[in-house]
Amino acid sequence: MHKSGLAAPSSLRGLWAVRHGQSTANVAFAEAERTGSTELPVPGRDTDVPLSPLGREQAGSLGDWLAGLDEGTGPDLVVCSPYARARETWQVMASHPRVTPPELLVDERLRDREMGVFELHPPGALRARAPEEATRRALLGEWAYRPPGGEAMADVALRVRDFVTELDRAAPGRRVLLVAHDAIVISLRFVLAGLGAPSPDTLPPVPNASVSSWTGMGGRLRPVRWGDTAHLA
Protein backbone atom coordinates (compact mmCIF):
# COMPACT_ATOMS: atom_id res chain seq x y z
CA MET A 1 0.00 0.00 0.00
CA HIS A 2 1.24 3.51 -0.80
CA LYS A 3 2.20 5.49 2.28
CA SER A 4 1.56 8.81 0.57
CA GLY A 5 -0.12 10.12 -2.52
CA LEU A 6 0.63 12.48 -5.38
CA ALA A 7 -0.07 15.85 -3.80
CA ALA A 8 -1.71 18.61 -5.81
CA PRO A 9 0.12 21.93 -6.29
CA SER A 10 -0.70 24.62 -3.74
CA SER A 11 0.06 28.32 -3.66
CA LEU A 12 -0.52 28.63 0.10
CA ARG A 13 2.52 29.60 2.16
CA GLY A 14 1.30 27.86 5.29
CA LEU A 15 -1.71 26.09 6.76
CA TRP A 16 -2.63 25.41 10.38
CA ALA A 17 -5.60 23.33 11.53
CA VAL A 18 -6.76 23.73 15.14
CA ARG A 19 -9.32 21.47 16.75
CA HIS A 20 -11.67 23.34 19.09
CA GLY A 21 -11.14 23.14 22.84
CA GLN A 22 -12.93 20.56 24.96
CA SER A 23 -16.70 20.87 24.59
CA THR A 24 -19.49 20.00 26.99
CA ALA A 25 -20.35 17.10 24.67
CA ASN A 26 -16.77 15.78 24.87
CA VAL A 27 -17.14 15.73 28.67
CA ALA A 28 -20.54 14.05 28.54
CA PHE A 29 -19.43 11.39 26.04
CA ALA A 30 -16.36 10.53 28.13
CA GLU A 31 -18.50 10.23 31.26
CA ALA A 32 -21.03 8.03 29.43
CA GLU A 33 -18.24 5.71 28.31
CA ARG A 34 -16.76 5.62 31.82
CA THR A 35 -20.05 4.72 33.49
CA GLY A 36 -21.49 2.57 30.72
CA SER A 37 -24.52 4.82 30.46
CA THR A 38 -26.84 4.29 27.49
CA GLU A 39 -28.72 7.57 27.99
CA LEU A 40 -28.44 10.63 25.78
CA PRO A 41 -26.48 13.06 27.96
CA VAL A 42 -26.38 16.03 25.57
CA PRO A 43 -29.66 17.75 24.62
CA GLY A 44 -30.14 20.15 21.73
CA ARG A 45 -28.26 20.48 18.43
CA ASP A 46 -24.66 19.57 17.75
CA THR A 47 -24.04 22.96 16.15
CA ASP A 48 -24.89 24.70 19.46
CA VAL A 49 -22.63 22.69 21.79
CA PRO A 50 -20.34 25.13 23.66
CA LEU A 51 -16.91 24.80 25.19
CA SER A 52 -16.50 23.43 28.70
CA PRO A 53 -14.63 25.52 31.28
CA LEU A 54 -11.50 23.48 30.49
CA GLY A 55 -12.13 24.07 26.80
CA ARG A 56 -12.04 27.83 27.35
CA GLU A 57 -8.75 27.46 29.23
CA GLN A 58 -7.38 25.42 26.32
CA ALA A 59 -8.51 28.11 23.88
CA GLY A 60 -6.59 30.62 26.00
CA SER A 61 -3.48 28.45 25.64
CA LEU A 62 -4.04 28.43 21.89
CA GLY A 63 -4.08 32.23 22.09
CA ASP A 64 -0.69 32.07 23.85
CA TRP A 65 0.61 29.84 21.04
CA LEU A 66 -0.67 32.21 18.37
CA ALA A 67 0.77 35.26 20.13
CA GLY A 68 4.13 33.49 20.37
CA LEU A 69 4.59 33.05 16.63
CA ASP A 70 7.28 35.25 15.13
CA GLU A 71 6.03 38.36 13.38
CA GLY A 72 5.32 37.71 9.73
CA THR A 73 5.17 33.93 10.17
CA GLY A 74 1.65 33.47 11.56
CA PRO A 75 -1.70 33.30 9.78
CA ASP A 76 -3.05 36.27 7.87
CA LEU A 77 -6.44 34.63 7.30
CA VAL A 78 -8.64 32.59 9.64
CA VAL A 79 -11.43 30.32 8.40
CA CYS A 80 -13.70 28.90 11.10
CA SER A 81 -16.38 26.24 11.35
CA PRO A 82 -19.87 27.66 11.94
CA TYR A 83 -20.32 25.47 15.04
CA ALA A 84 -20.41 27.27 18.39
CA ARG A 85 -17.48 25.41 19.96
CA ALA A 86 -15.16 26.31 17.08
CA ARG A 87 -16.26 29.94 16.92
CA GLU A 88 -15.90 30.25 20.70
CA THR A 89 -12.38 28.78 20.49
CA TRP A 90 -11.39 31.43 17.96
CA GLN A 91 -13.05 34.23 19.96
CA VAL A 92 -10.95 33.34 23.01
CA MET A 93 -7.79 33.05 20.89
CA ALA A 94 -8.44 36.38 19.19
CA SER A 95 -9.04 38.15 22.52
CA HIS A 96 -5.43 37.53 23.60
CA PRO A 97 -3.84 40.93 24.28
CA ARG A 98 -0.85 40.20 22.03
CA VAL A 99 -2.90 38.88 19.09
CA THR A 100 -3.94 41.15 16.25
CA PRO A 101 -6.82 39.14 14.78
CA PRO A 102 -6.43 38.43 11.05
CA GLU A 103 -9.30 38.52 8.59
CA LEU A 104 -11.99 36.02 9.63
CA LEU A 105 -14.28 33.95 7.43
CA VAL A 106 -16.81 31.29 8.46
CA ASP A 107 -17.29 28.44 5.99
CA GLU A 108 -20.05 25.85 6.17
CA ARG A 109 -17.79 23.15 4.73
CA LEU A 110 -15.74 23.13 7.94
CA ARG A 111 -18.68 21.92 10.07
CA ASP A 112 -18.26 18.72 12.05
CA ARG A 113 -19.22 15.32 10.66
CA GLU A 114 -23.01 15.03 10.55
CA MET A 115 -24.31 11.95 12.37
CA GLY A 116 -27.90 12.14 11.11
CA VAL A 117 -30.43 10.36 13.33
CA PHE A 118 -27.60 9.58 15.79
CA GLU A 119 -26.64 13.21 16.38
CA LEU A 120 -25.18 13.59 19.90
CA HIS A 121 -25.50 9.86 20.60
CA PRO A 122 -22.60 8.50 22.65
CA PRO A 123 -21.39 5.07 21.44
CA GLY A 124 -23.15 3.32 24.34
CA ALA A 125 -26.47 4.91 23.46
CA LEU A 126 -26.07 3.89 19.83
CA ARG A 127 -25.27 0.30 20.82
CA ALA A 128 -28.30 0.13 23.11
CA ARG A 129 -30.81 1.80 20.79
CA ALA A 130 -29.65 0.51 17.41
CA PRO A 131 -27.46 -2.59 17.87
CA GLU A 132 -27.61 -3.49 14.18
CA GLU A 133 -26.29 -0.05 13.26
CA ALA A 134 -23.55 -0.34 15.88
CA THR A 135 -22.53 -3.69 14.36
CA ARG A 136 -22.53 -2.19 10.86
CA ARG A 137 -20.43 0.72 12.07
CA ALA A 138 -17.86 -1.61 13.59
CA LEU A 139 -17.79 -3.73 10.43
CA LEU A 140 -17.37 -0.87 7.95
CA GLY A 141 -15.16 1.44 10.00
CA GLU A 142 -15.55 5.20 10.33
CA TRP A 143 -14.27 5.97 6.84
CA ALA A 144 -17.10 4.11 5.13
CA TYR A 145 -19.89 4.03 7.75
CA ARG A 146 -22.68 6.47 6.95
CA PRO A 147 -25.34 6.78 9.67
CA PRO A 148 -28.92 7.26 8.44
CA GLY A 149 -29.23 10.89 7.38
CA GLY A 150 -25.55 11.54 8.12
CA GLU A 151 -22.07 11.38 6.65
CA ALA A 152 -19.27 8.88 6.37
CA MET A 153 -15.80 10.30 6.88
CA ALA A 154 -15.37 9.84 3.12
CA ASP A 155 -18.23 12.32 2.63
CA VAL A 156 -16.53 14.84 4.91
CA ALA A 157 -13.35 14.49 2.86
CA LEU A 158 -15.26 15.41 -0.31
CA ARG A 159 -16.40 18.75 1.09
CA VAL A 160 -12.96 19.39 2.59
CA ARG A 161 -11.38 18.75 -0.82
CA ASP A 162 -13.78 21.24 -2.37
CA PHE A 163 -12.90 23.77 0.34
CA VAL A 164 -9.14 23.30 -0.11
CA THR A 165 -9.42 23.70 -3.87
CA GLU A 166 -11.35 26.95 -3.53
CA LEU A 167 -9.08 28.21 -0.75
CA ASP A 168 -6.04 27.78 -2.98
CA ARG A 169 -7.71 29.80 -5.74
CA ALA A 170 -9.10 32.50 -3.45
CA ALA A 171 -6.11 33.01 -1.12
CA PRO A 172 -2.91 32.42 -3.14
CA GLY A 173 0.27 33.07 -1.21
CA ARG A 174 -1.49 33.45 2.15
CA ARG A 175 -0.94 31.76 5.50
CA VAL A 176 -4.24 30.30 6.69
CA LEU A 177 -5.51 29.08 10.06
CA LEU A 178 -8.52 26.75 10.20
CA VAL A 179 -10.47 26.35 13.46
CA ALA A 180 -12.69 23.31 13.22
CA HIS A 181 -13.13 19.68 14.32
CA ASP A 182 -11.21 16.41 14.43
CA ALA A 183 -13.12 15.08 11.40
CA ILE A 184 -12.02 18.13 9.42
CA VAL A 185 -8.37 17.84 10.46
CA ILE A 186 -8.29 14.12 9.57
CA SER A 187 -9.96 14.80 6.22
CA LEU A 188 -7.56 17.66 5.56
CA ARG A 189 -4.56 15.39 6.02
CA PHE A 190 -6.07 12.85 3.63
CA VAL A 191 -6.86 15.49 1.00
CA LEU A 192 -3.44 17.16 1.19
CA ALA A 193 -1.69 13.78 0.90
CA GLY A 194 -2.97 13.71 -2.67
CA LEU A 195 -4.01 11.18 -5.28
CA GLY A 196 -3.59 7.56 -4.20
CA ALA A 197 -3.33 8.32 -0.48
CA PRO A 198 -4.75 5.54 1.72
CA SER A 199 -7.86 6.19 3.77
CA PRO A 200 -6.84 7.47 7.24
CA ASP A 201 -8.37 4.69 9.31
CA THR A 202 -5.30 4.28 11.53
CA LEU A 203 -4.28 7.88 12.16
CA PRO A 204 -3.46 8.95 15.72
CA PRO A 205 -6.25 10.92 17.39
CA VAL A 206 -6.64 14.68 17.08
CA PRO A 207 -6.76 16.00 20.66
CA ASN A 208 -8.87 18.96 21.71
CA ALA A 209 -7.05 22.28 21.19
CA SER A 210 -4.28 20.60 19.19
CA VAL A 211 -2.45 22.17 16.27
CA SER A 212 -1.60 20.39 13.02
CA SER A 213 0.31 22.25 10.34
CA TRP A 214 1.65 22.20 6.81
CA THR A 215 4.15 24.52 5.16
CA GLY A 216 4.41 25.58 1.54
CA MET A 217 7.53 24.09 -0.05
CA GLY A 218 8.20 23.60 -3.74
CA GLY A 219 4.67 24.57 -4.67
CA ARG A 220 3.07 22.01 -2.37
CA LEU A 221 1.94 21.83 1.24
CA ARG A 222 4.22 19.58 3.29
CA PRO A 223 3.19 18.22 6.72
CA VAL A 224 5.07 19.67 9.69
CA ARG A 225 3.24 18.45 12.79
CA TRP A 226 0.17 16.49 13.77
CA GLY A 227 -2.10 16.88 16.78
CA ASP A 228 0.50 18.89 18.73
CA THR A 229 -0.53 19.87 22.27
CA ALA A 230 2.81 21.15 23.61
CA HIS A 231 1.28 24.60 24.12
CA LEU A 232 -1.24 23.14 26.61
CA ALA A 233 1.54 22.16 29.00
C-alpha positions, 0 to 999 in steps of 0.5 A: 500500500502507498504510504503517501499520494501524489499531492496537488500543487498549492500556492498557500505559504502555510496552513494550520488546523486547530481542533476546538477546545474541549466541549461539553459534549466531549465531557458528557461522552467521556463520562457516558463511556466511563459509566457505561450509560446508554442515555443521551447526555447532551440535549439540543443540536450539535451545532450549538454545543459550547466549550466546557470551562477546560475548553475555554482554558485550552482556547486561552493556551491556543491564544498564547501559542498564536501570540508566540509566533514570530512576526510575519510567520503566523496566519493572515487569514482565519477560516472557522467552522460555523459550530459554536465550539469552534467559533468560541475557540477562535473568539478566546484566541483572538481576545489575547492581548498580544494577538492582532486578529487576522481577517476572519471567514466562516465556511459551512464546509468546515462543520463537524461530521453530521451523524444524522439520526444519531446526532449527539448519541454516545457510542453506548447509546447507539449500541443500546438503541440501534445494535444493528447499526452499531454492528454495521459501524464496527464492520465498515469502519468510520471511513465508510460508515454512513449513519442514516441521514448523516455522513461517512468520513469519506463524505466529509473528505469530499467537502474538505477537498472542495474547500481546499481547492477553492481556498487555494484559488481564493487566497494564493500566497497566504498563511491560513488558520482553520479552526474546526473539528477532528473530522475536518483535520483528519480529512484535511490530512487525507486530502493534502496527501494527494491522489492515491493516499490511503484512507486514514483509518489508523491515524493517531487521534486529534486531541482537543485544542491541538495544532496540526500544520503544513508549510508551503515548499516547492509549490506544495503543502508539506506536513510539519506536525500532527495533533500537537498539544505542547502549548497546553503544558 
